[in-house]
Amino acid sequence: MSLQARFPYNKAIAEVQNVFIDNGDSIYVNSPCIKARDHEIATGKTYVLISTENGTVQASSVELLDIFYHNHQIYLLLMDTESRIVKLVCQSVDATEYHCTWRLLDWDYLRAEAEKR
């Protein structure tokens, strides 16, 4: 069962506002904190998480276990592929509050950006 089932939201409003759209196999999230081709991410897929902890920038390989949208926030349940530690990160999708304390990067996106150089 997806966590989204526990946090109902108005799908029509989220789609009209272009912030969170569940496409079945993937989820479109309109956030500068997510760097993925077409802003689409999927559970079960591996990403790079860049975050800061105690003033130190950290990068880790994570698997997206689940994602849900609640009260203008996106929540990502992630598992570090090396340590197997699970963590929950969240981010406002309100356009006036974009301040990314973390970034989720898709491997395909990273390859495409590298090829541009």
Beta strands, then each sheet from edge to edge (+ up, - down):
strand 1: 20-22
strand 2: 27-29
strand 3: 34-35
strand 4: 40-41
strand 5: 46-53
strand 6: 56-70
strand 7: 73-80
strand 8: 86-92
strand 9: 102-106
sheet 1: 1+ 2- 4+
sheet 2: 3+ 9+ 5- 6+ 7- 8+
end
